């Protein structure tokens, strides 16, 4: 529901103070593009495009091409893919593809980044790197990430954990993130 990919059968969806259930399809698309970023279990990069072109896609709808290119390039550098920018996305590893997907999810500077099992398709070492990257990006860019996972232990340094059971919030844990220098 938060991703505005489905409409509720009852109730309301209010995001950033705006009731979204009354918006038409065009308004929902615009709102989603401006306010939400997505990172999926599979990177879903278009294989015939370069890594940079894939990251630029969400922004190309609203901004000039030079601004889009620079913003996407800056994000790819932040996620450690500066040497992969011009490669076709089908020529990079799964971990690199997931880092590109994180950059793509952040490219519009959304209010919320929704990450659905972002490490579910990766080996444990690569998954650990992706988790660390998501945490770093959230902190550096002051982004809110909502991460859905079956392994809450993979994300130990989050602000809050909500466990869902049978479609309902089952428990909620406030956590404290300790940062050491």
Backbone as a ProteinNet text record, in pm:
[ID]
protein_1_A
[PRIMARY]
XXXXXXXXXXXXXXXXXXXXXXXXXXXXXXXXXXXXXXXXXXXXXXXXXXXXXXXXXXXXXXXXXXXXXXXXXXXXXXXXXXXXXXXXXXXXXXXXXXXXXXXXXXXXXXXXXXXXXXXXXXXXXXXXXXXXXXXXXXXXXXXXXXXXXXXXXXXXXXXXXXXXXXXXXXXXXXXXXXXXX
[TERTIARY]
81.5	0	86.2	194.5	278.6	336.1	366.8	424.4	324.5	198.8	90.8	80.1	115	101.8	-34.6	-100.5	-234.7	-322.6	-452.4	-547.7	-613.1	-634	-697.4	-845.5	-895.9	-1038.4	-1119.9	-1051.9	-1116.5	-1008	-1048.6	-953.9	-885.4	-783.2	-710.2	-560.8	-489.4	-343.5	-301	-235.5	-189.6	-37.8	25.2	171	214.1	305	359	245.5	142.5	30	-74.1	-57.1	-149.3	-226.6	-358.2	-439.5	-423.9	-376.2	-344.5	-458.6	-554.3	-661.8	-755.2	-751.3	-839.1	-770.7	-644.9	-570.1	-604.5	-605.2	-625.8	-492.7	-494.7	-375.8	-256.5	-278.5	-170.6	-109.9	-195.5	-148.4	-72.5	-120.9	-51.1	87.7	97.3	227	322.1	272.9	356.4	401.4	308.6	341	444.5	423.8	516.5	655.4	663.2	790.4	862.7	786.7	846.7	881.1	801.8	814.6	869.5	868.8	906.6	1018.9	1109.6	1213.3	1193.2	1231.6	1209.6	1339.9	1362.9	1471.8	1409.7	1422.6	1357.8	1459.9	1410.8	1496.9	1587.2	1532	1608.9	1628.1	1745.6	1777.9	1687.9	1635.7	1545.8	1606.1	1734.7	1798.7	1769.3	1753.9	1730.6	1864	1873.7	2003.4	2069.1	1993.6	2052.3	2096.3	2070.2	2112.6	2238	2314	2429.8	2381.4	2472.6	2440.5	2391.6	2461.7	2422.2	2282.8	2254.9	2123.1	2012.1	2037.1	1937.8	1910.2	2014.2	1996.6	1926.2	1948.2	1887.3	1737.8	1687.9	1549.6	1443.1	1439.5	1332	1335.6	1453.4	1465.1	1436.1	1450.2	1436.9	1297.6	1201.9	1065.1	1053	1130.4	1106.1	1217.9	1339.5	1450.8	1528.3	1612.1	1694.7	1800.9	1843.4	1931.4	2066.1	2123	2254.2	2243.9	2138.4	2117.3	2098.1	2021.1	1994.1	2124.4	2203.1	2330	2423.1	2434.8	2525.9	2478.7	2350	2295.8	2315.1	2285	2300.8	2448.2	2536.6	2680.5	2728.2	2685.4	2724.5	2681.3	2559.1	2510.8	2588.5	2619.9	2696.5	2836.2	2894	3023.5	3006.6	2899.8	2874.6	2857.2	2797.1	2775.6	2892.6	2999.9	3121.2	3120.1	3044.8	3036.2	3093	3184.7	3237.9	3305.7	3361.1	3427.5	3331.3	3202.8	3102.8	2999.4	3011.1	2908.6	2868.7	2966.2	2936.6	2924	2927.4	2906.7	2758.4	2726.4	2588.7	2555	2432	2394.1	2396.7	2388.8	2395.6	2539.7	2637.1	2778.5	2837.6	2753.3	2803.2	2750.9	2813.3	2775.3	2642.1	2587.5	2461.4	2472.3	2583.8	2603.6	2616	2685.9	2697.9	2561.3	2485	2351.5	2263.2	2274.5	2192	2236.2	2366.4	2413.2	2360.1	2357.7	2300.6	2151.6	2083	1940.2	1918	2008.1	1998.5	2016	2114.8	2134.7	2009.5	1951.1	1829.3	1714.5	1704.5	1600.1	1616.5	1739.9	1768.3	1772.6	1771.8	1801.5	1704.4	1581	1483.6	1479.9	1568.7	1570	1431.3	1382.2	1246.8	1238.1	1116.8	1092.3	1119.4	1078.5	1091.6	1147.6	1241.5	1288.8	1232.4	1156.6	1098.5	1187.8	1240.9	1331.4	1270.1	1233.5	1168.1	1270.9	1313.3	1413.3	1534.6	1598.5	1706.8	1829.6	1838.8	1954.3	1914.4	1788.4	1737	1796.5	1852.6	1906.3	2059.2	2121.3	2266.4	2328.2	2455.2	2527.1	2551.1	2587.3	2594.3	2699	2810.7	2914	2864.9	2811	2759.6	2640.5	2555.7	2440.5	2486.9	2590.9	2644.6	2692.1	2755.1	2801.7	2684.4	2578.4	2460.2	2390.4	2382.5	2322.5	2401.1	2532.5	2618	2598.2	2590.1	2570.3	2436	2329.2	2197.8	2201.4	2265.9	2276.9	2355.5	2465.4	2547.4	2469.9	2400.1	2323.1	2210.9	2145	2037.6	2091.9	2209.6	2268.7	2320.4	2398.7	2458.6	2354.9	2249.6	2149.8	2026.1	2029.5	1917	1787.5	1794.4	1682.6	1615.5	1486.9	1413.5	1405.7	1452.3	1440.3	1340.7	1246.4	1159.9	1201.9	1255.5	1313.3	1230.4	1185.7	1113.4	1214.6	1222.7	1316.9	1263.7	1309.2	1277.5	1385.7	1493.9	1605.7	1637	1567.1	1586.5	1726.4	1796.9	1932.1	2031.9	1992	2078.9	2083.7	1988.2	1979.1	1977	2088.1	2086.4	2086.2	2129.6	2145.1	2036	1913.5	1802.6	1732	1653.3	1583.8	1465.4	1397.5	1277.3	1257	1211.5	1177.5	1030.7	954.3	813.2	799	753.7	732.5	586.4	565.1	429.4	399.2	284.4	241.3	96.4	69.1	-66.1	-125	-40	-86.1	-107.2	-70.1	-89	42.1	61.4	179.2	171.9	269.4	271.6	352.6	463.7	545.1	626.5	666.5	746.9	858.7	979.1	1095.4	1163.1	1181.7	1263.6	1406.6	1494.7	1635.1	1715.7	1835	1923.7	2043.9	2081.3	2195	2315.3	2416.6	2537.6	2641.4	2693.6	2794.6	2926.2	3029.4	3161.1	3257	3349.5	3447.5	3584.4
-119.7	0	126.6	126.3	245.8	281.8	181.9	205.6	253.9	260.7	306.7	221.4	95.7	3.1	-65	-62.3	-117.9	-14.3	-27.3	60.4	-19.9	42.6	-30.9	-56.1	-166.4	-195.3	-118.4	-74.6	10.9	91.9	197.6	282	381.8	445.8	549.5	520.4	572.7	571.8	717.8	758.7	896.2	893.2	957.8	965.3	1110.3	1142.3	1278.2	1379.4	1340.7	1429.2	1437.7	1359.6	1367.2	1236.5	1248.9	1129.7	1088.9	968.1	923.7	845.8	803.1	719.3	795.6	928.3	1009.2	1055.7	1021.3	1065	978.8	1039.9	961.8	894.5	809.2	732.1	820.7	928.2	1019.5	1086.6	1126.5	1189.3	1089.6	965.9	861.7	838.9	830.9	810.5	925.1	1046.5	1162.6	1162	1134.7	1131.1	1022.7	905.3	793	831.6	895.5	932.8	1039.4	1129.2	1237.4	1196.6	1110.8	1085.6	948.9	852.7	716	664.3	592.4	519.9	371.9	287.6	143.9	67.3	-31.7	-127.2	-264.4	-350.9	-481.8	-592.7	-712.5	-828.2	-852.2	-839.7	-849.4	-706.5	-675.3	-537.2	-482.2	-569.2	-526.7	-418	-431.9	-338.5	-383.4	-288.7	-322	-362.7	-484.7	-539.6	-467.2	-403.6	-337	-193.6	-146.6	-12.4	-21.3	86.7	91	108.4	90.7	111	254.7	351	491.4	515.5	462.7	482.2	423.2	308.5	247.8	336.7	394.1	478.8	609.3	656.6	782.1	769.6	650.7	633.1	706.3	692.1	759.4	911.4	968.6	1114.3	1171.6	1094.3	1146.5	1201.7	1164.5	1211.3	1359.9	1407.2	1541.1	1642.7	1601.2	1695.8	1697.7	1800	1809.8	1700.4	1658.9	1543.3	1563.1	1683.8	1705	1694.4	1751.8	1739.1	1593.2	1521.1	1379.8	1300.7	1321.4	1249.1	1276.2	1402.4	1436.4	1376.3	1385.9	1331.1	1179.6	1111.1	965.9	927.5	1001	974.2	991.8	1099.6	1123.7	1008.4	960.2	848.7	720.4	695.1	574.9	580.4	697.4	711.8	682.5	735.5	713.2	564.4	489.2	346.4	260.4	325.8	254.5	191	246.4	188.6	279.9	368.1	463.1	393.4	274.6	202.3	115	115.3	33.3	118.2	248.5	340.8	313.4	286.7	273.6	128.5	34.7	-106.3	-134.7	-228	-276.2	-344.9	-327.4	-379.8	-532	-599.3	-745.6	-795.7	-705.4	-742.7	-718.2	-685.8	-661.9	-770.3	-782.3	-887	-854.6	-953.3	-933.5	-826.6	-825.7	-724	-584.7	-575.1	-446.2	-401.1	-493.7	-460.3	-409.4	-470.9	-427.3	-289.1	-259.9	-125.6	-23.7	-60	28.4	49.9	-55.4	-44.1	50.9	48.6	143	285.7	306.2	439.7	483.1	391.3	423.5	459.2	388.1	417	553.3	604.3	732.5	850.2	823.8	927.2	1045	1023.5	1133	1201.2	1163.3	1215.7	1200	1075.9	1053.5	1074.1	1090.4	1100.5	966.2	857.7	722.1	630.9	544.8	439	308.2	238.7	109.6	-0.3	-83.3	-190.4	-324.9	-401.6	-530.7	-642.6	-700.4	-808.4	-771.4	-657	-612	-702.7	-792.5	-883.2	-1028.6	-1052.6	-1189	-1272.4	-1209.4	-1280.4	-1281.1	-1244.9	-1230.3	-1327.7	-1361.6	-1443.2	-1358.1	-1422	-1352.5	-1240.6	-1258.9	-1154.9	-1033.3	-1055.4	-945.7	-880.5	-960.9	-907.1	-812.6	-851.5	-766	-632.1	-634.3	-509.8	-421.6	-483.4	-407.5	-347.5	-421.7	-371.2	-249.6	-262.9	-152.1	-30	-52.5	57	126.4	50	109.1	195.7	146.1	223.2	351.8	341.8	458.9	562.3	517.3	609.4	674.6	598.2	653.8	766.1	742.9	843.2	963.5	938.9	1048.4	1136.6	1076.3	1151.4	1184.7	1148.3	1172.7	1116.2	990.2	921.2	826.1	810.4	708.4	584.8	473.2	344.9	260.4	199.9	97.4	-32	-123.1	-246	-365.2	-444	-567.2	-680.6	-762.5	-873.5	-988	-1107.7	-1223.2	-1244.9	-1168.7	-1183.9	-1050.4	-1021.1	-891.9	-877.9	-988.9	-982.9	-927.5	-922.2	-867.5	-714.4	-654.9	-509.9	-473	-495.6	-474.6	-328.1	-237.5	-98.5	-7.8	-49.7	32.1	99.5	199.7	274	198.6	121.6	53.4	-73.9	-178.1	-304.4	-332.3	-351	-388.7	-528.1	-621.2	-757.9	-772.6	-824.7	-844	-992.9	-1027.8	-1167.3	-1171.2	-1253.1	-1266.6	-1131.6	-1045.3	-918.3	-808.4	-831.7	-730.2	-708.6	-583.9	-553.9	-639.3	-724.6	-820.5	-766.9	-703.2	-643.5	-529.4	-440.6	-326.1	-309.2	-291.3	-272.5	-141.6	-54.5	64.4	19.6	60.8	25.9	154.5	142.3	257.8	223.6	317.1	295.6	360.8	281.2	332.5	352	472.6	502.8	528.2	456.3	475.7	526.3	608.6	664.4	604.5
0	0	0	76.8	85.5	-51.1	-132	-263.2	-366.5	-330.2	-418.3	-544.7	-531.3	-643.6	-641.9	-526.9	-510.6	-442.1	-463.5	-394.1	-282.5	-168.3	-58.4	-88.4	-36.1	-51.3	52.4	158.9	258.2	327.7	392.8	464.4	373.4	427.1	355.3	361	262.6	264.8	264.5	372.2	384.7	391.7	295.5	290	289	376.2	382.4	397.5	477	503.3	392.3	286.9	172.6	159.7	150.4	127.7	-18.7	-40.3	-176.2	-241.2	-163	-217.3	-309.3	-304.6	-389.2	-517.5	-535.3	-653.2	-774.8	-892.6	-1015.1	-1054.3	-1155.3	-1191.9	-1225.8	-1297.8	-1333.8	-1211.3	-1117.8	-994.9	-907.7	-904.4	-828.1	-887	-1018.7	-1084.5	-1053.6	-1061.8	-1032.5	-886.6	-796.1	-653.6	-625.1	-682.8	-664.5	-715.4	-831	-889.8	-807.4	-745.8	-667.7	-525.1	-465.5	-321.4	-283.3	-377.2	-341.2	-429.2	-365.4	-437.9	-410.9	-504.4	-490	-511.2	-426.2	-443.4	-421.3	-520.9	-514.5	-488.4	-463.9	-441.2	-561.6	-678.4	-801.9	-851.7	-899.5	-936	-1046.5	-1133.2	-1241.7	-1329.5	-1359.5	-1451.8	-1593.8	-1683.8	-1824	-1886.7	-1938.5	-1980.2	-2096.8	-2182	-2298.2	-2268.8	-2148.1	-2108.7	-2023	-2019.1	-1930.7	-1787	-1694.1	-1553	-1533	-1591.3	-1578.8	-1636.6	-1753.1	-1814.9	-1728.6	-1666.3	-1577	-1457.2	-1398.9	-1281.2	-1318.7	-1439.6	-1485.4	-1514.4	-1539.3	-1585.8	-1503.4	-1371.3	-1297.2	-1308.7	-1327.6	-1332.6	-1470.3	-1573	-1708	-1736.6	-1657.3	-1676.8	-1644.3	-1546.8	-1494	-1514.9	-1545.3	-1542.8	-1673.5	-1689.5	-1809.4	-1808.2	-1924.6	-1935.1	-1867.6	-1869.8	-1806.6	-1654.6	-1596	-1451.5	-1412.4	-1490.9	-1465	-1468.3	-1571.8	-1587.9	-1469.6	-1428.6	-1319.6	-1187.3	-1159.6	-1035.8	-1030.1	-1139.8	-1144.5	-1131.5	-1197.1	-1187.8	-1044	-978.5	-838.6	-748.2	-768	-686.5	-715.1	-840.4	-874.4	-813.3	-805.2	-737.2	-588.8	-527.4	-384.4	-351.7	-444.3	-417.7	-467.4	-511.8	-548.6	-686.4	-778.4	-912.7	-1020.8	-982.8	-1081	-1199.2	-1176.5	-1285.8	-1367	-1331.1	-1401.2	-1475.5	-1467.5	-1517.6	-1662.3	-1747.3	-1890.4	-1937.2	-1843	-1878.4	-1894.9	-1979.9	-1990.9	-1858.7	-1814.7	-1683.4	-1677.5	-1792.5	-1790.6	-1783.1	-1771.7	-1763.9	-1624.8	-1527.4	-1392.3	-1298.1	-1182.6	-1086.8	-1019	-948.3	-875.9	-768.7	-696.6	-593.4	-653.1	-765.8	-834	-885.7	-938.5	-988.7	-874.4	-756.9	-644.4	-595.9	-600.3	-565.2	-666	-794.1	-896	-868.9	-824.5	-792.4	-674.4	-577.5	-465.1	-515.9	-603.6	-662.2	-738.6	-815.4	-890.1	-794.9	-683	-584.6	-518.5	-516.7	-452.9	-550.1	-679.2	-778.4	-775.9	-739.7	-732.9	-597	-507.4	-371.1	-307.6	-304.1	-252.7	-102	-55.1	88.2	154.9	88.7	142.7	34.2	73.3	-15.8	37.6	-45.8	-9.5	-65.9	22.4	-19.6	18.6	-81.5	-60.7	-78.3	33.3	32.6	-54.1	-28.3	-115.6	-115.6	-18.6	-12.4	-34.1	-61.3	-71	-182.5	-283.1	-398.1	-399.3	-284.8	-279.9	-179.8	-202.9	-104.7	20.3	130.8	259.7	262.2	196.5	194.9	117.2	-1.7	-83.7	-15.4	47.6	120	230.5	302.8	408.2	353.9	236.9	174.4	132.6	81	39	161.1	270.4	394.3	442.7	444.8	489.6	399.7	270.2	176.1	199.8	218.5	242.7	369.4	473.5	597.9	575.2	501.2	473	392.5	290.2	206.2	286.5	371.8	454.9	542.9	599.6	688.2	609.3	505.2	428	360.6	309	233.6	316.9	445.4	535.8	477.7	436.3	371.5	469.9	452.8	525.8	437.4	490.2	421.9	499.1	428.7	486.2	417.6	497.6	443.1	488.7	392.6	422.1	409.8	514	512.3	597.8	565.1	648.8	753.7	747	838.8	904.9	1015.3	1081.5	1140.2	1158.5	1213	1112.3	986.8	884.1	892.9	961.3	975	1123.6	1194.8	1339.4	1382.9	1299.3	1339.7	1283.7	1293.2	1243.4	1360.6	1331.4	1436.9	1493.7	1409.1	1454.7	1374.6	1442.6	1377.1	1405.2	1300	1314.6	1255.3	1335.6	1289.8	1249.3	1129.7	1079.3	1075.5	1128.8	1129.9	1084.6	985.8	931.3	890.1	831	778.1	879.8	1005.3	1109.3	1184	1232.3	1313.3	1439.2	1457	1567.2	1685	1654.6	1759.9	1701	1790.4	1748.8	1849.7	1798	1884.2	1846.2	1944.9	1922.7	1946	1860.7	1877.1	1883	1930.5	1930.1	1845	1763.7	1676.6	1742.7	1771.4	1833	1724	1717.3	1615.3	1687.2	1646.1	1706.1	1600.4	1643.2	1548.2	1570.5
[MASK]
+++++++++++++++++++++++++++++++++++++++++++++++++++++++++++++++++++++++++++++++++++++++++++++++++++++++++++++++++++++++++++++++++++++++++++++++++++++++++++++++++++++++++++++++++++++

